[in-house]
Amino acid sequence: MLNKIRVKDVGQYLGQEITLHGWLYNKRSSGKLHFLQLRDGSGIIQCVMFKGEVSPELFDLGDKVTQESSIVVTGTVREDKRSPLGFELGVKNLEVIQMATDYPITPKEHGPEFLMQHRHLWLRSARQTAILRMR
């Protein structure tokens, strides 16, 4: 079995092409760029997809992938002082293992009743994860 690289360890691979497995935590797009945040349980890393560096089909996939979809991202680790990790991944390839549909917990305000009914999903949020780590 191959050793999988974890987000928390990407700093060891600066300048190298690696593959990360995880879930799409969040994303945002800006014309010729997609910023995909990959979460794997050890942390979250920003994966940057430039339109000119990938095929049109792959760039379109980056636009269509939904929150909490299972993904595999291959790219080059580069330093980024703005990142909490200090690194980001320049995307070369994106593979969707499973596309999540109708994910009810999105980055917006929800009432306590809704959040308690979806607690298993709410625990994936950054705030809830931080609270659990404190204990």
N, CA and C atoms as a LAMMPS dump frame, in Angstrom:
ITEM: TIMESTEP
0
ITEM: NUMBER OF ATOMS
405
ITEM: BOX BOUNDS ff ff ff
-5.0000000000000000e+02 5.0000000000000000e+02
-5.0000000000000000e+02 5.0000000000000000e+02
-5.0000000000000000e+02 5.0000000000000000e+02
ITEM: ATOMS id mol type element x y z
1 1 1 N 0.838 -1.179 0
2 1 2 C 0 0 0
3 1 3 C 0.883 1.242 0
4 2 1 N 0.549 2.198 -0.831
5 2 2 C 1.319 3.432 -0.912
6 2 3 C 1.015 4.338 0.269
7 3 1 N 2.043 5.062 0.734
8 3 2 C 1.832 6.067 1.767
9 3 3 C 1.16 7.268 1.142
10 4 1 N 0.036 7.672 1.698
11 4 2 C -0.649 8.862 1.207
12 4 3 C -0.074 10.078 1.905
13 5 1 N 0.113 11.129 1.147
14 5 2 C 0.599 12.391 1.706
15 5 3 C -0.586 13.105 2.323
16 6 1 N -0.388 13.619 3.529
17 6 2 C -1.443 14.34 4.243
18 6 3 C -1.197 15.831 4.122
19 7 1 N -2.262 16.606 4.213
20 7 2 C -2.166 18.059 4.08
21 7 3 C -1.152 18.631 5.062
22 8 1 N -1.168 18.175 6.304
23 8 2 C -0.262 18.719 7.321
24 8 3 C 1.213 18.522 6.969
25 9 1 N 1.518 17.605 6.059
26 9 2 C 2.906 17.279 5.712
27 9 3 C 3.382 17.86 4.388
28 10 1 N 2.572 18.676 3.704
29 10 2 C 2.939 19.145 2.366
30 10 3 C 4.223 19.972 2.349
31 11 1 N 4.558 20.613 3.448
32 11 2 C 5.777 21.421 3.506
33 11 3 C 7.043 20.629 3.214
34 12 1 N 7 19.334 3.433
35 12 2 C 8.154 18.464 3.163
36 12 3 C 8.377 18.248 1.668
37 13 1 N 7.407 18.673 0.859
38 13 2 C 7.447 18.397 -0.573
39 13 3 C 7.516 19.664 -1.415
40 14 1 N 8.054 20.734 -0.859
41 14 2 C 8.144 22.02 -1.549
42 14 3 C 8.802 21.855 -2.921
43 15 1 N 8.107 22.347 -3.959
44 15 2 C 8.623 22.267 -5.325
45 15 3 C 8.376 20.933 -6.01
46 16 1 N 7.79 19.981 -5.311
47 16 2 C 7.554 18.659 -5.872
48 16 3 C 6.088 18.498 -6.268
49 17 1 N 5.845 17.606 -7.21
50 17 2 C 4.485 17.272 -7.601
51 17 3 C 3.988 16.148 -6.7
52 18 1 N 2.838 16.37 -6.062
53 18 2 C 2.264 15.384 -5.148
54 18 3 C 0.783 15.191 -5.456
55 19 1 N 0.207 14.165 -4.842
56 19 2 C -1.217 13.889 -4.964
57 19 3 C -1.821 13.858 -3.57
58 20 1 N -2.928 14.59 -3.401
59 20 2 C -3.651 14.628 -2.136
60 20 3 C -5.059 14.083 -2.332
61 21 1 N -5.542 13.36 -1.334
62 21 2 C -6.884 12.795 -1.336
63 21 3 C -7.683 13.463 -0.227
64 22 1 N -8.932 13.841 -0.509
65 22 2 C -9.741 14.456 0.531
66 22 3 C -11.104 14.868 0.026
67 23 1 N -11.638 15.906 0.673
68 23 2 C -12.965 16.411 0.351
69 23 3 C -12.864 17.888 0.035
70 24 1 N -13.728 18.368 -0.844
71 24 2 C -13.752 19.787 -1.161
72 24 3 C -14.42 20.521 -0.003
73 25 1 N -13.633 21.268 0.749
74 25 2 C -14.125 22.002 1.912
75 25 3 C -14.891 23.248 1.478
76 26 1 N -14.331 23.959 0.51
77 26 2 C -14.944 25.179 0.01
78 26 3 C -14.268 25.539 -1.309
79 27 1 N -14.876 26.427 -2.073
80 27 2 C -14.239 26.893 -3.308
81 27 3 C -14.723 28.287 -3.638
82 28 1 N -13.917 28.971 -4.423
83 28 2 C -14.305 30.266 -4.987
84 28 3 C -13.595 30.387 -6.32
85 29 1 N -14.19 31.167 -7.189
86 29 2 C -13.636 31.323 -8.532
87 29 3 C -13.514 32.793 -8.88
88 30 1 N -12.56 33.071 -9.749
89 30 2 C -12.323 34.447 -10.182
90 30 3 C -11.915 34.424 -11.649
91 31 1 N -12.869 34.223 -12.538
92 31 2 C -12.587 34.235 -13.97
93 31 3 C -11.676 33.124 -14.425
94 32 1 N -10.38 33.383 -14.425
95 32 2 C -9.413 32.412 -14.924
96 32 3 C -8.786 31.573 -13.82
97 33 1 N -9.324 31.677 -12.607
98 33 2 C -8.789 30.936 -11.459
99 33 3 C -9.903 30.247 -10.688
100 34 1 N -9.607 29.054 -10.189
101 34 2 C -10.456 28.38 -9.206
102 34 3 C -9.589 28.157 -7.973
103 35 1 N -10.12 28.496 -6.824
104 35 2 C -9.447 28.227 -5.559
105 35 3 C -10.239 27.13 -4.869
106 36 1 N -9.676 25.936 -4.827
107 36 2 C -10.338 24.777 -4.243
108 36 3 C -9.662 24.462 -2.912
109 37 1 N -10.43 24.437 -1.841
110 37 2 C -9.87 24.098 -0.537
111 37 3 C -10.121 22.622 -0.279
112 38 1 N -9.034 21.866 -0.158
113 38 2 C -9.1 20.433 0.084
114 38 3 C -8.895 20.17 1.572
115 39 1 N -9.756 19.327 2.155
116 39 2 C -9.672 18.939 3.56
117 39 3 C -9.446 17.441 3.622
118 40 1 N -8.5 17.022 4.484
119 40 2 C -8.267 15.579 4.593
120 40 3 C -8.265 15.061 6.028
121 41 1 N -8.651 15.844 6.982
122 41 2 C -8.65 15.395 8.373
123 41 3 C -7.433 15.892 9.127
124 42 1 N -6.344 16.15 8.417
125 42 2 C -5.144 16.68 9.072
126 42 3 C -5.043 18.185 8.88
127 43 1 N -5.826 18.714 7.944
128 43 2 C -5.799 20.146 7.676
129 43 3 C -6.491 20.483 6.372
130 44 1 N -6.391 21.761 6.026
131 44 2 C -7.001 22.273 4.806
132 44 3 C -5.926 22.998 4.011
133 45 1 N -5.875 22.744 2.705
134 45 2 C -4.922 23.432 1.842
135 45 3 C -5.657 24.016 0.641
136 46 1 N -5.206 25.184 0.21
137 46 2 C -5.775 25.804 -0.98
138 46 3 C -5.077 25.241 -2.212
139 47 1 N -5.888 24.804 -3.166
140 47 2 C -5.393 24.288 -4.439
141 47 3 C -5.815 25.29 -5.509
142 48 1 N -4.842 25.826 -6.238
143 48 2 C -5.107 26.883 -7.218
144 48 3 C -5.06 26.304 -8.622
145 49 1 N -6.168 26.483 -9.353
146 49 2 C -6.277 25.982 -10.718
147 49 3 C -6.336 27.181 -11.673
148 50 1 N -5.294 27.336 -12.515
149 50 2 C -5.243 28.394 -13.524
150 50 3 C -5.805 27.861 -14.835
151 51 1 N -6.666 28.641 -15.455
152 51 2 C -7.32 28.222 -16.701
153 51 3 C -6.306 27.86 -17.791
154 52 1 N -5.234 28.616 -17.898
155 52 2 C -4.25 28.379 -18.946
156 52 3 C -3.323 27.197 -18.698
157 53 1 N -3.355 26.621 -17.496
158 53 2 C -2.438 25.531 -17.151
159 53 3 C -3.085 24.153 -17.154
160 54 1 N -4.414 24.112 -17.368
161 54 2 C -5.118 22.826 -17.416
162 54 3 C -6.022 22.812 -18.645
163 55 1 N -6.506 21.64 -18.992
164 55 2 C -7.402 21.531 -20.154
165 55 3 C -8.725 22.232 -19.852
166 56 1 N -9.443 22.664 -20.906
167 56 2 C -10.76 23.288 -20.691
168 56 3 C -11.727 22.371 -19.93
169 57 1 N -11.654 21.064 -20.209
170 57 2 C -12.52 20.107 -19.521
171 57 3 C -12.213 20.055 -18.019
172 58 1 N -10.932 20.071 -17.699
173 58 2 C -10.524 20.025 -16.293
174 58 3 C -10.912 21.321 -15.571
175 59 1 N -10.756 22.457 -16.247
176 59 2 C -11.129 23.736 -15.648
177 59 3 C -12.638 23.775 -15.404
178 60 1 N -13.407 23.235 -16.332
179 60 2 C -14.858 23.167 -16.184
180 60 3 C -15.24 22.259 -15.006
181 61 1 N -14.527 21.165 -14.831
182 61 2 C -14.761 20.266 -13.7
183 61 3 C -14.503 20.997 -12.386
184 62 1 N -13.457 21.817 -12.34
185 62 2 C -13.16 22.609 -11.145
186 62 3 C -14.283 23.561 -10.803
187 63 1 N -14.999 24.011 -11.809
188 63 2 C -16.138 24.907 -11.585
189 63 3 C -17.364 24.138 -11.095
190 64 1 N -17.531 22.911 -11.561
191 64 2 C -18.735 22.135 -11.258
192 64 3 C -18.655 21.304 -9.98
193 65 1 N -17.453 21.007 -9.497
194 65 2 C -17.328 20.162 -8.308
195 65 3 C -18 20.851 -7.121
196 66 1 N -18.711 20.06 -6.33
197 66 2 C -19.518 20.602 -5.238
198 66 3 C -18.874 20.372 -3.872
199 67 1 N -19.319 21.174 -2.914
200 67 2 C -18.791 21.093 -1.551
201 67 3 C -18.972 19.692 -0.978
202 68 1 N -17.915 19.2 -0.323
203 68 2 C -17.833 17.886 0.306
204 68 3 C -17.772 16.729 -0.68
205 69 1 N -17.519 17.014 -1.953
206 69 2 C -17.258 15.94 -2.906
207 69 3 C -15.91 15.318 -2.578
208 70 1 N -15.776 14.019 -2.805
209 70 2 C -14.498 13.323 -2.608
210 70 3 C -13.633 13.57 -3.838
211 71 1 N -12.423 14.091 -3.613
212 71 2 C -11.565 14.458 -4.737
213 71 3 C -10.123 13.995 -4.532
214 72 1 N -9.429 13.899 -5.644
215 72 2 C -7.988 13.641 -5.663
216 72 3 C -7.37 14.763 -6.485
217 73 1 N -6.42 15.483 -5.895
218 73 2 C -5.789 16.615 -6.572
219 73 3 C -4.293 16.352 -6.69
220 74 1 N -3.778 16.527 -7.893
221 74 2 C -2.342 16.408 -8.142
222 74 3 C -1.835 17.783 -8.549
223 75 1 N -0.689 18.163 -7.972
224 75 2 C -0.127 19.459 -8.304
225 75 3 C 1.216 19.678 -7.634
226 76 1 N 1.759 20.859 -7.844
227 76 2 C 3.069 21.214 -7.318
228 76 3 C 2.918 22.056 -6.055
229 77 1 N 3.643 21.675 -5.021
230 77 2 C 3.618 22.407 -3.753
231 77 3 C 4.463 23.66 -3.904
232 78 1 N 3.864 24.798 -3.543
233 78 2 C 4.621 26.046 -3.582
234 78 3 C 4.357 26.833 -2.297
235 79 1 N 5.331 27.642 -1.953
236 79 2 C 5.234 28.446 -0.737
237 79 3 C 4.236 29.577 -0.941
238 80 1 N 3.459 29.848 0.111
239 80 2 C 2.526 30.971 0.103
240 80 3 C 2.402 31.475 1.536
241 81 1 N 3.021 32.601 1.808
242 81 2 C 3.063 33.147 3.169
243 81 3 C 1.678 33.533 3.682
244 82 1 N 0.706 33.773 2.789
245 82 2 C -0.659 34.138 3.207
246 82 3 C -1.441 32.94 3.726
247 83 1 N -1.016 31.757 3.368
248 83 2 C -1.713 30.539 3.761
249 83 3 C -1.409 30.189 5.216
250 84 1 N -2.405 29.705 5.968
251 84 2 C -2.147 29.262 7.341
252 84 3 C -1.09 28.156 7.403
253 85 1 N -1.023 27.324 6.372
254 85 2 C 0.002 26.269 6.299
255 85 3 C 1.342 26.807 5.816
256 86 1 N 1.292 27.918 5.079
257 86 2 C 2.496 28.457 4.462
258 86 3 C 2.737 27.898 3.07
259 87 1 N 1.784 27.075 2.582
260 87 2 C 1.924 26.428 1.284
261 87 3 C 0.571 26.36 0.583
262 88 1 N 0.626 26.208 -0.74
263 88 2 C -0.564 25.938 -1.537
264 88 3 C -0.163 24.933 -2.613
265 89 1 N -1.156 24.437 -3.325
266 89 2 C -0.905 23.44 -4.362
267 89 3 C -1.337 24.003 -5.711
268 90 1 N -0.422 24.052 -6.661
269 90 2 C -0.736 24.461 -8.034
270 90 3 C -1.277 23.255 -8.778
271 91 1 N -2.552 23.274 -9.11
272 91 2 C -3.253 22.093 -9.642
273 91 3 C -2.808 21.752 -11.059
274 92 1 N -2.504 20.467 -11.255
275 92 2 C -2.212 19.907 -12.577
276 92 3 C -3.339 18.963 -13.003
277 93 1 N -3.955 18.296 -12
278 93 2 C -5.034 17.36 -12.302
279 93 3 C -6.012 17.302 -11.134
280 94 1 N -7.275 17.111 -11.471
281 94 2 C -8.348 16.982 -10.488
282 94 3 C -9.189 15.789 -10.89
283 95 1 N -9.418 14.906 -9.944
284 95 2 C -10.27 13.741 -10.179
285 95 3 C -11.377 13.758 -9.127
286 96 1 N -12.602 13.636 -9.567
287 96 2 C -13.732 13.564 -8.644
288 96 3 C -14.066 12.092 -8.44
289 97 1 N -13.937 11.643 -7.193
290 97 2 C -14.256 10.25 -6.86
291 97 3 C -15.762 10.104 -6.65
292 98 1 N -16.348 11.081 -5.97
293 98 2 C -17.79 11.066 -5.711
294 98 3 C -18.268 12.508 -5.619
295 99 1 N -19.231 12.865 -6.439
296 99 2 C -19.787 14.218 -6.444
297 99 3 C -20.902 14.296 -5.401
298 100 1 N -20.739 15.181 -4.42
299 100 2 C -21.758 15.367 -3.383
300 100 3 C -22.904 16.194 -3.955
301 101 1 N -24.116 15.79 -3.621
302 101 2 C -25.286 16.545 -4.076
303 101 3 C -26.093 16.983 -2.859
304 102 1 N -26.695 18.149 -2.984
305 102 2 C -27.572 18.68 -1.948
306 102 3 C -26.945 18.701 -0.562
307 103 1 N -25.699 19.15 -0.462
308 103 2 C -25.037 19.242 0.837
309 103 3 C -25.68 20.389 1.615
310 104 1 N -26.352 20.081 2.742
311 104 2 C -27.169 21.097 3.411
312 104 3 C -26.405 22.118 4.25
313 105 1 N -25.174 21.836 4.605
314 105 2 C -24.412 22.766 5.442
315 105 3 C -23.455 23.525 4.533
316 106 1 N -23.747 24.786 4.293
317 106 2 C -22.885 25.624 3.468
318 106 3 C -22.414 26.792 4.308
319 107 1 N -21.415 27.541 3.838
320 107 2 C -20.914 28.676 4.628
321 107 3 C -21.938 29.811 4.731
322 108 1 N -22.978 29.583 5.507
323 108 2 C -23.975 30.615 5.779
324 108 3 C -24.567 30.342 7.155
325 109 1 N -25.325 31.283 7.656
326 109 2 C -25.918 31.145 8.983
327 109 3 C -27.099 30.178 8.956
328 110 1 N -27.156 29.306 9.954
329 110 2 C -28.264 28.377 10.129
330 110 3 C -28.746 28.485 11.565
331 111 1 N -30.005 28.18 11.796
332 111 2 C -30.548 28.181 13.147
333 111 3 C -30.099 26.967 13.933
334 112 1 N -30.162 27.039 15.278
335 112 2 C -29.728 25.918 16.129
336 112 3 C -30.463 24.615 15.844
337 113 1 N -31.776 24.682 15.569
338 113 2 C -32.537 23.463 15.309
339 113 3 C -32.015 22.746 14.057
340 114 1 N -31.791 23.514 12.994
341 114 2 C -31.263 22.94 11.75
342 114 3 C -29.889 22.316 11.991
343 115 1 N -29.02 23.039 12.695
344 115 2 C -27.661 22.544 12.935
345 115 3 C -27.667 21.286 13.798
346 116 1 N -28.548 21.209 14.768
347 116 2 C -28.611 20.014 15.605
348 116 3 C -29.127 18.814 14.808
349 117 1 N -30.027 19.043 13.87
350 117 2 C -30.538 17.948 13.036
351 117 3 C -29.469 17.447 12.067
352 118 1 N -28.504 18.284 11.75
353 118 2 C -27.426 17.93 10.822
354 118 3 C -26.067 17.973 11.528
355 119 1 N -26.039 17.593 12.791
356 119 2 C -24.827 17.696 13.605
357 119 3 C -23.642 16.935 12.996
358 120 1 N -23.902 15.77 12.415
359 120 2 C -22.83 14.977 11.817
360 120 3 C -22.127 15.741 10.693
361 121 1 N -22.821 16.651 10.033
362 121 2 C -22.205 17.469 8.996
363 121 3 C -21.62 18.749 9.582
364 122 1 N -22.295 19.306 10.579
365 122 2 C -21.853 20.544 11.219
366 122 3 C -20.473 20.37 11.847
367 123 1 N -20.172 19.17 12.327
368 123 2 C -18.875 18.911 12.956
369 123 3 C -17.706 19.057 11.986
370 124 1 N -17.992 19.121 10.695
371 124 2 C -16.937 19.3 9.693
372 124 3 C -16.507 20.758 9.562
373 125 1 N -17.245 21.675 10.17
374 125 2 C -16.916 23.099 10.061
375 125 3 C -15.666 23.414 10.877
376 126 1 N -14.973 24.47 10.493
377 126 2 C -13.711 24.84 11.15
378 126 3 C -13.921 25.141 12.632
379 127 1 N -14.992 25.847 12.956
380 127 2 C -15.233 26.219 14.355
381 127 3 C -15.488 24.974 15.209
382 128 1 N -16.331 24.071 14.739
383 128 2 C -16.639 22.869 15.504
384 128 3 C -15.412 21.966 15.64
385 129 1 N -14.613 21.863 14.604
386 129 2 C -13.396 21.071 14.668
387 129 3 C -12.439 21.646 15.711
388 130 1 N -12.305 22.967 15.747
389 130 2 C -11.434 23.611 16.734
390 130 3 C -11.92 23.358 18.156
391 131 1 N -13.222 23.416 18.365
392 131 2 C -13.778 23.156 19.695
393 131 3 C -13.468 21.721 20.126
394 132 1 N -13.614 20.772 19.231
395 132 2 C -13.341 19.374 19.566
396 132 3 C -11.863 19.132 19.867
397 133 1 N -10.982 19.85 19.192
398 133 2 C -9.539 19.672 19.423
399 133 3 C -9.107 20.206 20.787
400 134 1 N -9.884 21.153 21.338
401 134 2 C -9.537 21.752 22.618
402 134 3 C -9.78 20.788 23.772
403 135 1 N -10.59 19.81 23.574
404 135 2 C -10.96 18.893 24.658
405 135 3 C -9.991 17.775 24.838
